[in-house]
Amino acid sequence: MSKAFKSKYKGFDADDQALNELPGIIRDFANLIGQRLEGLNAKSQELIQIEFNLTSIAEAKHSTSTNNSMKRLTWITFIFLPLTFISVRFNPFYSVLDTSLTN
């Protein structure tokens, strides 16, 4: 490609040295673009990793909150379930053995 460019525009510039340097300049430019793309790729990978870490932290906080709610519910059940059983069992108006209510 650079040879075709050189041969096509050879007559427009008397400085052959600049035309001889053109392939090297194009190579350097391609290398520079490649390095910048690699840098952008590395930065985007870092940003993806940071986003993943932030999401994991948010999920851990939500899990801790759910865990605390389950702990609270367990304690409430531990206290009130036996009390409910006792209050029903010893209720003077309710007897499991009393068959007069069913007639």
Secondary structure, DSSP 8 states (H G I E B T S, - for coil): -HHHHHHHTGGG-S-HHHHHHHHHHHHHHHHHHHHHHHHHHHHHHHHHHHHHHHHHHHHHHHHHHHHHHHHHHHHHHHHHHHHHHHHHHT-TT--TT--TTT-
